[in-house]
Amino acid sequence: MEYNKNIKVIISGGGTGGHVFPAIAIANTLKKKVKGIEILFVGAKGKMEMEKVKAAGYPIEGLWISGLQRRLTYKNISVPFKIISSLLKSNRIIKNFKPDVVVGVGGYASWAVVKVASFKTIPTLIQEQNSFPGKTNINLSRKVNKICVAFSGMEKYFPELKIVLTGNPVRQEVVNIENKKEEAIKYFEFEPGKKILLAIGGSLGAKTINESIKKYLELFAKENIQVIWQTGKLFFETAKEAANIFSNNKIRVIDFIDRMDMAYAAADIIVSRAGAISVSELCIIGKPAVLIPSPNVAEDHQAKNALALVKSNAAILIKDSDSRLVLGKTVIELLNDDVKCKMLSDNIKTLALPHAADAIADEVIALANRKMNL
């Protein structure tokens, strides 16, 4: 869908990469589809969006906003004042910018801006990345015009007539792995013909995954399994020291993988957390996956994301508390079971929604069209 009139869009939310990078992907797609579009981001002061959005070339306003801490702490005293402040500033931003559509991608800043926009009857859209929605989007869903989701069955939480199944926007350069296997093996200086395990725990690493991989390095070496191990910065030196013991085996220890497409292309199986964007990427690349959901996320989102795949026989789930005990055996059994690998690969591909950013951008443009034609 294309739109030739100038329109103005606010995209609000953030806090984590799982909110920020999809928001930037939506903005980039809108820019391609609409000549002269004006896009303003609104985020939370001190959060990563304030840096990442500017680096992507978009203006951003910051709100003084945060949520209640679950434990007793003096920080909760300021929350009511932050809510009032964020609502007042959101009202000023909307009054000055005059958006045709407001998009919320999750997070506390998203709540404030979308709340004000819906009160002013400005068309609104929210994007829910997870299979179990956060409280912010559940609260907003009663008033918004459209709800773009990444998993089926979301009518349990949202008004059914507002839901559009779009998927999560992902970085296309990351999931473009077609015909790259040979190049990827050379990139990591691996030996052709040997199995390759990719272990990732997000950009900051994952303590349980790191400790589990470290425990089973000797077993992987005996089985001639080559390993790409993204550790995050905190575990990097420990991992390097452990990997050096098995220097004859090909173990690539990396604190942050810059060429994720090469890592995905090289891998025969993948061990990963189950964040919404990671799950969306795994569905698109279609590799057998062992998911170890983080227990430290709100509403246990990652476990629910993983279960959505497991119910379709599209991934293997290991509880975080079990990982150190069973990960090695699970990886080796899977690598030696071509039939199961093919089943997981075939099934996870059926869940892929690779054109999410386009689909969401089209919904935004449709809302702008409707407003213009009123």
C-alpha positions in Angstrom: 0.0 0.0 0.0 1.3 3.5 -0.9 0.3 6.9 0.2 1.3 10.1 -1.5 0.0 12.8 0.8 2.2 14.0 3.6 1.3 12.3 6.8 2.7 12.6 10.4 3.3 9.5 12.6 4.4 9.2 16.2 6.0 5.9 17.2 6.1 5.5 20.9 7.7 3.0 23.3 10.9 1.1 23.9 13.0 0.1 26.9 14.5 -3.0 25.3 15.9 -3.9 21.9 12.8 -6.1 21.4 10.7 -2.9 21.3 13.2 -0.5 19.8 14.4 -2.4 16.7 10.9 -3.4 15.5 9.9 0.3 15.9 12.8 1.4 13.7 11.9 -1.3 11.2 8.4 0.1 11.0 9.6 3.6 10.6 12.0 2.6 7.8 9.3 0.8 5.9 6.9 3.8 6.3 9.6 6.1 4.8 9.9 3.8 1.8 6.1 3.8 1.2 5.2 7.4 1.9 7.0 10.3 0.3 7.6 13.2 2.7 6.3 11.4 5.7 7.2 12.9 9.1 8.0 10.5 11.9 8.6 11.4 15.6 9.6 8.9 18.2 8.7 9.2 21.8 10.6 7.1 24.4 11.6 7.0 28.0 14.4 9.2 29.2 17.5 7.2 30.0 16.5 4.1 28.0 18.2 2.7 25.0 15.8 4.2 22.5 17.1 7.6 23.2 20.4 6.5 21.6 19.4 3.9 19.1 16.6 6.0 17.5 18.9 9.0 17.0 21.5 6.7 15.5 18.9 5.5 13.0 18.3 9.1 11.9 15.0 9.9 13.6 14.0 12.6 16.1 12.9 11.5 19.5 11.4 13.1 22.6 11.9 11.6 26.0 9.3 11.2 28.8 10.1 10.9 32.5 8.4 7.6 33.0 8.9 4.2 34.6 6.8 1.4 36.1 6.2 0.2 39.6 9.0 -2.0 41.1 7.7 -5.3 42.3 9.6 -5.1 45.5 9.3 -2.5 48.2 11.5 0.4 47.3 11.6 4.2 47.6 11.7 4.5 43.8 8.0 3.7 43.7 7.2 7.0 45.5 8.0 8.9 42.3 5.8 6.7 40.0 2.5 8.8 40.3 4.4 12.0 39.6 6.1 10.3 36.6 2.7 9.2 35.2 1.3 12.8 35.5 4.4 14.3 34.0 4.4 11.8 31.0 0.7 12.4 30.3 1.2 16.2 30.3 4.3 16.0 28.1 2.6 13.5 25.7 -0.3 16.0 25.4 2.1 18.8 24.5 4.0 16.6 22.0 0.7 15.6 20.3 -0.6 19.2 20.3 2.6 20.5 18.7 3.3 17.7 16.2 -0.3 17.0 15.2 0.1 13.3 14.2 -2.3 11.6 11.9 -1.6 8.2 13.5 0.1 7.2 16.8 1.8 3.8 17.0 2.7 2.1 20.3 5.3 -0.7 20.4 5.2 -1.5 24.1 6.8 0.0 27.2 5.7 2.7 29.6 6.3 5.6 27.1 4.0 3.8 24.7 1.2 3.7 27.3 1.3 7.5 28.0 1.4 8.6 24.3 -1.2 6.2 23.0 -3.5 6.9 26.0 -3.5 10.7 25.2 -3.9 10.1 21.4 -6.9 7.8 21.9 -8.5 10.3 24.2 -8.1 12.9 21.5 -9.6 10.5 18.9 -6.4 10.3 16.9 -6.1 7.0 15.1 -4.0 4.6 17.1 -2.3 1.2 16.6 -0.3 -1.0 19.0 2.1 -3.8 18.1 2.3 -6.8 20.5 5.5 -8.8 20.0 4.8 -11.7 22.5 2.4 -14.6 22.6 1.2 -13.3 26.0 0.7 -9.5 26.0 2.0 -7.1 28.5 -0.2 -5.1 30.9 0.4 -1.9 28.9 -1.0 -3.3 25.7 -3.9 -5.1 27.4 -4.8 -1.8 29.0 -4.5 0.2 25.7 -6.4 -2.4 23.6 -9.8 -1.2 24.7 -9.3 2.2 23.0 -7.0 1.7 20.1 -8.1 1.2 16.5 -5.8 -1.7 15.4 -3.7 -4.3 17.2 -0.9 -5.9 15.2 0.2 -9.3 16.7 2.9 -11.9 16.0 1.1 -15.0 17.3 -2.3 -16.5 16.5 -4.9 -17.0 19.3 -4.5 -13.4 20.6 -8.3 -13.0 20.8 -8.0 -14.4 24.3 -6.5 -11.1 25.3 -7.6 -8.5 22.8 -10.9 -7.5 21.0 -11.0 -9.9 18.1 -12.2 -7.4 15.4 -9.2 -5.1 16.1 -6.5 -7.8 15.6 -4.3 -8.2 12.6 -1.8 -11.1 12.4 1.3 -9.4 11.0 4.3 -11.0 12.8 7.2 -9.1 14.3 9.4 -6.8 12.2 12.9 -8.3 12.0 16.2 -7.0 10.5 16.1 -8.3 7.0 19.9 -8.4 6.7 20.0 -10.9 9.7 17.5 -13.4 8.3 18.7 -13.3 4.7 20.7 -16.6 4.8 19.7 -18.3 1.5 22.7 -19.9 -0.3 25.2 -18.6 2.4 26.0 -21.9 4.1 29.4 -22.4 2.3 30.3 -18.7 2.8 29.4 -18.9 6.5 31.6 -22.0 7.1 34.5 -20.2 5.6 33.7 -17.0 7.5 34.0 -18.9 10.8 37.0 -21.0 9.5 35.1 -24.2 10.2 35.6 -27.6 8.6 33.0 -28.6 6.1 31.0 -31.7 6.9 31.1 -31.3 10.7 28.0 -30.3 12.6 27.7 -26.7 13.9 26.0 -25.5 17.1 25.1 -21.9 17.5 24.5 -20.8 21.1 23.1 -17.3 21.7 21.6 -15.6 24.7 20.8 -12.1 23.4 23.1 -9.1 23.1 24.0 -9.2 26.8 24.5 -12.9 27.0 22.6 -15.4 29.1 24.1 -16.8 32.3 22.4 -20.2 32.2 23.2 -20.8 28.5 26.8 -19.7 29.0 27.3 -22.0 32.0 25.6 -24.9 30.3 27.7 -24.5 27.1 30.9 -24.3 29.2 29.9 -27.5 31.1 29.5 -29.5 27.9 32.5 -28.2 25.8 34.4 -31.5 26.4 31.4 -33.5 25.3 30.9 -31.4 22.2 34.6 -31.8 21.4 34.4 -35.6 21.6 31.4 -35.5 19.3 33.3 -33.3 16.8 30.7 -30.6 17.1 31.8 -27.1 16.1 30.5 -24.2 18.2 29.6 -20.6 17.6 29.2 -19.2 21.1 27.9 -15.7 21.7 28.6 -15.0 25.3 27.9 -11.3 26.0 30.7 -9.1 27.5 30.5 -10.4 31.1 31.2 -14.1 30.3 33.5 -13.5 27.4 36.9 -14.0 29.1 35.7 -17.0 31.1 34.4 -18.6 27.9 37.6 -17.9 26.0 39.7 -19.5 28.7 37.4 -22.6 28.7 37.4 -22.9 24.9 41.2 -22.7 24.8 41.4 -26.1 26.6 39.8 -27.6 23.5 41.7 -25.6 20.9 41.8 -28.6 18.5 38.0 -28.4 18.2 36.5 -25.4 16.4 34.9 -23.2 19.1 34.3 -19.6 18.1 33.8 -17.5 21.3 32.3 -14.1 20.4 30.9 -11.5 22.8 28.6 -10.0 20.2 28.0 -11.4 16.7 28.1 -8.6 14.1 27.2 -10.9 11.2 24.2 -12.7 12.6 23.3 -13.8 9.0 26.6 -15.8 8.9 25.9 -17.4 12.3 22.4 -18.4 11.3 23.5 -19.7 7.9 26.4 -21.8 9.4 24.3 -23.4 12.2 22.8 -26.9 12.0 20.9 -26.3 15.3 20.5 -23.2 17.5 20.3 -22.9 21.3 18.6 -19.6 22.2 16.5 -17.6 24.6 12.9 -17.1 23.6 12.5 -13.4 23.2 9.8 -12.4 20.8 12.2 -11.1 18.1 14.6 -14.0 18.4 11.6 -16.4 18.0 10.4 -14.5 14.9 13.9 -14.7 13.4 14.2 -18.4 14.1 10.8 -19.0 12.4 12.1 -17.2 9.2 15.5 -18.9 9.0 13.9 -22.3 9.7 16.7 -24.0 11.7 16.0 -26.6 14.4 16.0 -24.7 17.7 16.4 -25.6 21.4 14.8 -22.7 23.4 15.7 -21.9 27.0 13.4 -19.2 28.1 14.7 -16.6 30.6 12.8 -16.8 33.9 13.6 -13.1 34.6 11.1 -11.4 32.3 7.7 -9.8 33.0 4.7 -12.1 32.9 7.0 -15.0 31.9 6.8 -13.9 28.3 9.6 -16.0 27.0 8.2 -19.3 28.3 4.9 -18.5 26.6 6.6 -17.6 23.4 8.5 -21.0 23.5 5.4 -22.9 24.3 3.6 -21.4 21.2 6.3 -23.1 19.1 6.4 -26.4 21.1 2.6 -26.8 20.6 3.3 -26.9 16.9 6.2 -29.4 17.2 8.4 -26.5 16.0 11.0 -26.3 18.7 12.4 -28.1 21.8 11.9 -26.4 25.2 14.3 -26.7 28.1 13.5 -25.0 31.4 16.2 -22.6 32.6 16.6 -24.6 35.8 17.2 -27.8 33.8 19.6 -26.5 31.3 22.9 -27.3 33.1 21.6 -30.9 33.5 20.3 -31.8 30.1 21.5 -29.3 27.4 24.5 -31.4 26.3 22.4 -34.6 25.9 19.6 -32.7 24.1 22.0 -31.1 21.6 23.8 -34.3 20.7 20.6 -36.4 20.4 19.1 -33.7 18.1 22.2 -33.4 15.9 22.2 -37.2 15.4 18.5 -37.3 14.6 18.1 -36.1 11.0 14.3 -36.9 11.0 13.6 -34.8 14.0 15.7 -32.0 12.7 13.8 -31.9 9.5 10.4 -32.1 11.3 11.4 -29.1 13.6 12.7 -27.2 10.6 9.6 -27.8 8.4 7.2 -26.9 11.3 9.0 -23.8 12.4 9.0 -22.4 8.9 5.2 -22.7 8.7 5.0 -20.1 11.6 7.1 -17.5 9.8 5.7 -14.1 9.0 8.5 -12.5 7.0 6.8 -9.3 5.8 5.7 -8.0 9.2 7.1 -4.4 8.8 5.3 -4.1 5.4 2.0 -5.4 6.9 2.2 -3.0 9.9 3.1 0.0 7.8 0.1 -0.8 5.6 -2.2 -0.7 8.6 -0.7 2.6 9.7 -1.2 4.1 6.2 -4.8 2.7 6.1 -5.6 4.5 9.4 -4.1 7.7 8.0 -6.2 7.3 4.8 -9.3 6.8 6.9 -8.6 10.0 8.9 -8.0 12.0 5.8 -11.3 10.9 4.3 -13.4 11.7 7.3 
